[in-house]
Amino acid sequence: MKAKAAVFTKALKPFDVREFDITKTPSGYGRSELIASGVCGTDLHFYNGKLFIQTPTVIGHEFVGKLVDCDDNEAEKYGLKIGDNVIADIAVPCGKCLLCKNGDDANCVNMKVTNGGSIDEPPYLYGGYAEVNYTPLSNLIKIPDELDPKSVAVFACPGPTVFHSFRLAKKAGVKTDKDTTAVVQGLGPVGFFTVIYLKSTGVKKIYVIANKENEKRTALAKELGADEVFSLQKDGTENIKKKLQSENGGLGVDLCFEASGAPSAVPFAMNILRNRGAYLIPGQYSNRGGIEIQPQMITFKAIQIIGSSQYSVCDVKDYLKFLADNKYLEKTILKLGTYYHISDVNTAFEDAGSGKNIKTLLVK
């Protein structure tokens, strides 16, 4: 038996779709068949040469599949069995560094990944862009039976990313409730899930700022909980700024969540946040150049700036519980996905990079 995989060979070069033998599943591993694997912004950074990764390799870290082969006794230790739908979590924290010991293994300084194995040695297929995936059982999380795994795949990375950002915010004393006015910068997958999450916490008002006007994205954002969606190109930066600065009697908004990746978003947020406002920043995930800020604003407004780059297994579990508890969202979430076969990976990346899709996913 063989399986197709999209091999990343070099930045800005087309993926090479190859066939690999399906080999014996190593001890401690599970072999899963692809249901859907999302194209993350991180993968686009690899492709565009903004982040480095050793090549050739099979990238992708949002793999959702069906577990088809493993040792039954080993799987039972992790609450798994053959036939389960699973998410493959790539992060392997060391458990020994300062961050891990302090309960922050998402920021482990010795972090390893499960998708870094060589494509020249069996079982070859560790990454998400393949019809078959091999991941340690310890890094497979069972998807509740009542959930459509394709809907789970849409936010397989964005969902846990958002949960971890707010986990860190809560540790810093930041709360969201019925009195909170929040702004989401960016209307990609992370931005969309942030809207969903904020709505679930009962915040008073959710504003979204997108770069370009897009009627479909605006309608879906409002369906999922956004009160108003601004377009920088249509509404103008200064007009949006004045509108948001008028909140809280002219103090500004309570919370801003950066999900755009645009460096210019940072000084904009600092201008619209009220004194003691909170700024969550998981979106600046590659070097897209510097930008001038006024650092004294952080001091005088006492802004709480919270960075967040990874997530933990507990965040994946929280994400799955959230979906199970809010199953009514499933049909709308499924509307956000656009699906491509592994063999069409280059078209998928072209469309994802151009912003054509809300969420791009690869399927078998």
C-alpha positions as CSV (number, residue, x, y, z in Angstrom):
1,M,0.0,0.0,0.0
2,K,1.1,3.5,-0.7
3,A,0.1,7.0,0.4
4,K,0.5,10.4,-1.3
5,A,2.3,13.3,0.5
6,A,3.1,16.9,-0.4
7,V,6.9,17.3,0.1
8,F,8.2,20.8,0.8
9,T,11.6,21.2,-0.9
10,K,12.4,24.9,-0.8
11,A,10.9,28.2,-0.2
12,L,8.8,29.6,-3.1
13,K,9.1,26.3,-5.0
14,P,6.1,24.1,-5.8
15,F,5.5,21.1,-3.5
16,D,6.5,17.8,-4.9
17,V,3.7,15.3,-4.6
18,R,5.2,11.8,-4.0
19,E,4.0,8.4,-3.1
20,F,5.4,6.6,0.0
21,D,5.1,3.0,1.2
22,I,2.8,2.5,4.1
23,T,5.1,0.7,6.6
24,K,4.8,-1.0,9.9
25,T,3.6,1.3,12.7
26,P,6.4,1.8,15.2
27,S,5.9,1.0,18.8
28,G,4.3,3.8,20.7
29,Y,2.9,5.3,17.5
30,G,-0.5,5.5,15.9
31,R,-1.1,5.4,12.1
32,S,-4.0,7.6,11.0
33,E,-5.7,8.1,7.7
34,L,-6.3,11.7,6.6
35,I,-9.7,13.3,7.1
36,A,-8.5,17.0,6.8
37,S,-5.3,18.9,7.4
38,G,-5.4,22.7,7.6
39,V,-3.0,25.1,5.9
40,C,-1.7,27.3,8.7
41,G,-0.3,30.8,8.5
42,T,2.9,29.3,9.8
43,D,3.1,27.0,6.8
44,L,2.7,30.0,4.5
45,H,5.6,31.6,6.3
46,F,7.7,28.5,5.6
47,Y,6.6,28.6,2.0
48,N,7.4,32.3,1.6
49,G,10.8,31.9,3.3
50,K,9.9,33.9,6.4
51,L,10.5,31.0,8.7
52,F,13.1,28.3,8.3
53,I,12.6,24.6,8.3
54,Q,15.0,21.8,7.2
55,T,14.0,20.4,3.8
56,P,12.9,18.2,2.1
57,T,10.1,17.5,4.5
58,V,6.4,17.0,4.9
59,I,5.1,20.0,6.8
60,G,1.7,20.6,8.3
61,H,0.6,20.4,11.9
62,E,-3.2,20.5,11.8
63,F,-3.7,16.9,11.0
64,V,-7.2,15.4,11.7
65,G,-7.6,11.7,10.9
66,K,-9.0,8.3,11.8
67,L,-6.7,6.1,13.9
68,V,-6.3,2.8,11.9
69,D,-3.3,1.1,13.3
70,C,-1.6,0.9,16.7
71,D,-0.9,-1.4,19.6
72,D,-4.3,-1.7,21.4
73,N,-2.7,-1.9,24.9
74,E,-0.5,1.2,24.3
75,A,-3.4,3.1,22.8
76,E,-5.6,2.3,25.9
77,K,-3.2,4.2,28.1
78,Y,-4.1,7.4,26.3
79,G,-7.9,6.7,26.0
80,L,-7.6,5.7,22.4
81,K,-8.7,2.8,20.2
82,I,-8.6,2.0,16.5
83,G,-11.4,3.8,14.7
84,D,-11.2,7.0,16.8
85,N,-11.1,10.3,15.1
86,V,-8.1,12.2,16.4
87,I,-6.1,15.4,16.3
88,A,-2.3,15.1,16.0
89,D,-0.6,17.6,18.3
90,I,3.0,18.1,17.1
91,A,4.5,19.8,20.3
92,V,6.8,17.7,22.5
93,P,7.9,19.8,25.5
94,C,10.9,18.6,27.5
95,G,9.2,18.7,30.9
96,K,12.4,19.8,32.5
97,C,13.1,23.4,31.7
98,L,12.0,26.4,33.8
99,L,8.9,27.0,31.6
100,C,7.7,23.3,31.8
101,K,8.3,23.2,35.5
102,N,6.2,26.3,36.0
103,G,3.2,24.8,34.0
104,D,4.0,26.7,30.8
105,D,5.1,23.8,28.5
106,A,3.7,25.6,25.5
107,N,6.8,27.8,25.7
108,C,9.3,25.1,26.4
109,V,12.8,26.3,25.5
110,N,13.7,22.8,24.4
111,M,10.6,22.1,22.3
112,K,10.7,19.3,19.8
113,V,8.1,18.3,17.2
114,T,6.5,15.1,16.1
115,N,6.5,16.1,12.4
116,G,10.3,16.5,12.1
117,G,11.2,12.9,11.1
118,S,13.1,12.2,7.9
119,I,11.2,11.3,4.8
120,D,14.1,9.0,3.8
121,E,13.5,6.6,6.7
122,P,10.4,4.5,7.6
123,P,7.7,5.3,8.4
124,Y,8.4,8.5,6.4
125,L,5.1,10.4,7.0
126,Y,5.1,12.5,10.2
127,G,3.7,15.7,8.8
128,G,0.2,16.8,8.2
129,Y,0.2,17.1,4.4
130,A,-0.1,13.4,3.7
131,E,-2.8,10.8,3.3
132,V,-1.3,8.8,6.2
133,N,0.3,10.1,9.4
134,Y,2.4,8.6,12.1
135,T,2.3,10.3,15.4
136,P,3.2,9.1,19.0
137,L,0.0,8.0,20.8
138,S,0.9,10.4,23.5
139,N,0.3,13.3,21.0
140,L,-3.0,12.0,19.6
141,I,-6.2,13.5,21.2
142,K,-9.5,11.8,20.6
143,I,-12.2,13.8,19.0
144,P,-15.6,13.4,20.7
145,D,-17.8,11.0,18.7
146,E,-20.6,13.6,18.4
147,L,-18.4,16.0,16.5
148,D,-17.9,16.1,12.7
149,P,-14.1,15.8,12.3
150,K,-14.1,18.1,9.3
151,S,-15.6,20.9,11.4
152,V,-13.0,20.2,14.1
153,A,-10.2,20.5,11.4
154,V,-11.2,24.0,10.5
155,F,-9.9,25.5,13.7
156,A,-7.6,22.6,14.8
157,C,-4.7,25.1,15.3
158,P,-6.5,28.5,15.6
159,G,-8.9,27.2,18.3
160,P,-6.2,26.0,20.7
161,T,-4.1,29.1,19.8
162,V,-7.0,31.4,21.0
163,F,-7.6,29.3,24.1
164,H,-3.9,29.5,25.1
165,S,-3.9,33.3,24.5
166,F,-6.8,33.8,26.8
167,R,-5.3,31.3,29.3
168,L,-2.3,33.5,29.6
169,A,-4.5,36.6,29.8
170,K,-6.4,35.1,32.7
171,K,-3.2,34.4,34.5
172,A,-2.4,38.1,34.1
173,G,-5.8,39.0,35.6
174,V,-7.5,39.9,32.3
175,K,-11.2,39.0,32.3
176,T,-13.9,39.2,29.6
177,D,-17.5,39.7,30.6
178,K,-20.7,41.5,29.8
179,D,-19.0,44.9,30.3
180,T,-16.1,44.2,27.8
181,T,-15.7,45.9,24.5
182,A,-13.3,43.9,22.4
183,V,-11.6,44.4,19.0
184,V,-10.3,41.6,16.8
185,Q,-7.6,42.6,14.3
186,G,-7.7,40.3,11.3
187,L,-10.4,38.1,9.8
188,G,-8.5,34.9,9.0
189,P,-9.0,31.6,10.9
190,V,-7.6,32.9,14.2
191,G,-9.7,36.1,14.0
192,F,-12.8,34.1,13.3
193,F,-12.3,31.8,16.2
194,T,-11.6,34.7,18.5
195,V,-15.0,36.2,17.5
196,I,-16.6,32.9,18.4
197,Y,-14.7,32.6,21.7
198,L,-15.5,36.3,22.7
199,K,-19.1,35.8,21.9
200,S,-19.3,32.8,24.2
201,T,-17.9,34.8,27.1
202,G,-20.8,37.2,26.8
203,V,-18.8,40.4,26.0
204,K,-20.8,43.5,25.4
205,K,-19.5,44.4,21.9
206,I,-17.2,42.8,19.4
207,Y,-15.6,44.9,16.7
208,V,-13.5,43.3,13.9
209,I,-11.0,45.1,11.7
210,A,-10.1,43.6,8.3
211,N,-7.8,45.0,5.7
212,K,-10.1,44.6,2.6
213,E,-13.8,44.6,2.4
214,N,-15.2,41.1,1.9
215,E,-19.0,40.6,2.0
216,K,-18.8,36.9,2.6
217,R,-16.4,37.2,5.5
218,T,-18.3,40.1,7.0
219,A,-21.6,38.2,6.9
220,L,-20.0,35.1,8.5
221,A,-18.3,37.1,11.2
222,K,-21.6,38.7,12.1
223,E,-23.3,35.3,12.1
224,L,-20.7,34.1,14.5
225,G,-21.0,37.1,16.9
226,A,-19.3,40.2,15.5
227,D,-21.3,43.4,16.1
228,E,-19.5,45.5,13.5
229,V,-16.8,44.7,10.9
230,F,-14.6,47.5,9.6
231,S,-12.4,47.6,6.5
232,L,-9.2,49.6,6.6
233,Q,-9.4,50.2,2.9
234,K,-13.1,51.3,2.9
235,D,-13.6,52.9,6.2
236,G,-10.1,54.4,6.7
237,T,-7.7,54.1,9.6
238,E,-8.5,57.4,11.2
239,N,-12.2,57.0,11.1
240,I,-12.0,53.5,12.7
241,K,-9.6,54.8,15.3
242,K,-11.9,57.7,16.3
243,K,-14.9,55.3,16.5
244,L,-13.1,52.9,18.8
245,Q,-11.5,55.6,20.9
246,S,-15.0,56.8,21.7
247,E,-15.8,53.6,23.7
248,N,-15.9,53.7,27.5
249,G,-16.8,57.4,27.5
250,G,-13.8,58.3,25.3
251,L,-11.2,56.1,27.0
252,G,-11.1,53.4,24.3
253,V,-11.7,49.7,24.1
254,D,-11.1,47.2,26.9
255,L,-9.3,44.4,24.9
256,C,-7.7,44.0,21.6
257,F,-6.7,40.7,20.0
258,E,-4.1,40.7,17.2
259,A,-4.8,38.1,14.6
260,S,-3.7,39.8,11.4
261,G,0.1,39.5,11.4
262,A,0.4,43.0,10.1
263,P,3.1,45.0,12.0
264,S,1.0,48.2,11.6
265,A,-1.7,46.6,13.8
266,V,0.4,47.0,16.9
267,P,0.6,50.8,17.2
268,F,-3.0,51.0,16.0
269,A,-4.1,48.8,19.0
270,M,-2.1,50.9,21.4
271,N,-4.0,54.0,20.3
272,I,-7.5,52.5,20.7
273,L,-7.0,50.7,24.0
274,R,-8.1,52.4,27.2
275,N,-5.9,52.8,30.2
276,R,-5.2,49.3,31.7
277,G,-6.5,47.8,28.5
278,A,-5.2,44.4,27.4
279,Y,-3.5,43.5,24.2
280,L,-3.2,39.9,23.2
281,I,-0.7,39.2,20.5
282,P,-0.5,35.7,19.0
283,G,-0.6,36.9,15.4
284,Q,2.9,38.3,14.8
285,Y,4.5,35.0,13.8
286,S,7.2,36.0,11.4
287,N,9.6,38.9,10.7
288,R,7.6,41.2,8.4
289,G,9.7,44.2,9.2
290,G,9.8,46.7,12.1
291,I,7.4,49.6,12.7
292,E,7.6,52.6,14.9
293,I,5.7,52.7,18.2
294,Q,5.4,55.2,21.0
295,P,6.6,53.2,24.0
296,Q,5.6,55.9,26.4
297,M,2.0,55.0,25.7
298,I,2.6,51.6,27.3
299,T,3.7,53.4,30.4
300,F,1.2,56.2,30.7
301,K,-1.8,54.0,29.7
302,A,-0.4,51.0,31.7
303,I,-1.3,48.8,28.8
304,Q,-1.1,45.0,29.5
305,I,0.6,43.4,26.5
306,I,0.5,39.6,26.4
307,G,2.4,37.6,23.8
308,S,1.4,34.0,23.0
309,S,3.1,31.8,20.4
310,Q,2.2,28.1,20.9
311,Y,-0.4,26.0,22.8
312,S,-0.5,22.9,25.0
313,V,-2.4,19.6,24.8
314,C,-4.8,21.1,27.5
315,D,-5.7,23.8,25.0
316,V,-6.6,21.3,22.4
317,K,-8.8,19.5,24.9
318,D,-10.4,22.7,25.9
319,Y,-11.1,23.5,22.2
320,L,-12.7,20.1,21.6
321,K,-14.9,20.5,24.8
322,F,-15.9,23.9,23.6
323,L,-17.1,22.5,20.2
324,A,-18.9,19.7,21.9
325,D,-20.6,22.2,24.3
326,N,-21.5,24.5,21.4
327,K,-22.5,22.0,18.7
328,Y,-24.9,24.5,17.1
329,L,-21.8,26.2,15.6
330,E,-20.9,23.2,13.5
331,K,-22.8,24.0,10.3
332,T,-21.5,27.6,10.2
333,I,-17.9,26.5,11.0
334,L,-18.1,24.0,8.1
335,K,-18.9,27.0,5.7
336,L,-15.5,28.4,6.5
337,G,-13.5,25.5,5.0
338,T,-12.4,25.1,1.4
339,Y,-11.0,21.6,0.6
340,Y,-8.3,20.4,-1.8
341,H,-6.9,16.9,-2.5
342,I,-3.2,16.4,-1.6
343,S,-2.4,16.3,-5.3
344,D,-3.7,19.8,-5.6
345,V,-1.5,21.2,-2.8
346,N,0.1,23.9,-5.0
347,T,-3.3,25.3,-6.0
348,A,-4.3,25.2,-2.3
349,F,-1.3,27.2,-1.3
350,E,-1.8,29.7,-4.1
351,D,-5.4,30.3,-3.0
352,A,-4.5,30.4,0.7
353,G,-1.7,32.9,0.0
354,S,-4.0,35.2,-2.0
355,G,-6.6,35.3,0.7
356,K,-9.2,33.6,-1.5
357,N,-10.3,31.2,1.2
358,I,-11.1,31.7,4.9
359,K,-9.6,28.3,5.8
360,T,-7.8,26.1,3.4
361,L,-7.6,22.3,4.1
362,L,-6.1,19.3,2.4
363,V,-8.1,16.1,2.2
364,K,-7.5,12.6,0.8
